[in-house]
Amino acid sequence: MLDTGFFRGWLTAAAAAVEREADRLTELDSAIGDADHGSNMQRGFRAVMTVLEKEQPAGPGAVLILAGRQLISTVGGASGPLYGTLLRRTGKALGDATEVTSAQLTEALRTGVAAVAQLGGAKAGDKTMLDALEPAVEALGTSFAAAAEAADQGALATVPLQARKGRASYLGERSIGHQDPGATSSALLIGALAHTAGATE
């Protein structure tokens, strides 16, 4: 069973991963975006850590809702609303339970990812964060490690794609040959989830 501490641990691991990879995210974003994805994500997850230190959310869903709200209010560009929606909708789907199963988390994440797709009007293959998130959710039914692997592969698979949504889509064919920064940061989020699961097994 996954309790409140597990979800706090997941977000702490995600924040650490963003800190570690911020420069790389910005480098990827400088090729096809506004060169601010790393710094935006860094600012957002630092804010999440600050609010989690101050507040004691009562359950897994409350942890994710609080974190999502914080990302929406502190992250610039499209990333804040998209990541905030992912976490808030996942948290709402988990409800008020004090513990959830991995199967319940999988279904809740599926709801969150669908909300991201609706908000951004994107689908897998459009060279967005969905290229990492959708295969990750499908693989999560197998294991956390499989989800992390699927997310990493999904992010790598954006390199030959032409961007069809977001800032990168303005570049047309020039977006081909670059890894999508949003898919890359999404893979970090799923990797942090797998790391947390491994640490608690």
Buried (B, 14 or more C-beta within 10 A) or exposed (E): EBBBEBBBBBBBBBBBBBBEBBEBBBBBBBBBBBBBBBBBBBBBBBBBBEBBEEEEBEBBBBBBBBBBBBBBEBBEBBBBBBBBBBBBBBBBBBEEBEEBEBEBBBBBBBBBBBBBBEBBEBEBBBBBBBBBBBBBBBBBEEBBBBBBBBBBBBBBBBEEBBBBBBBBBEBEEEBBEBBBBBBBBBBBBBBBBBBBBEEEE
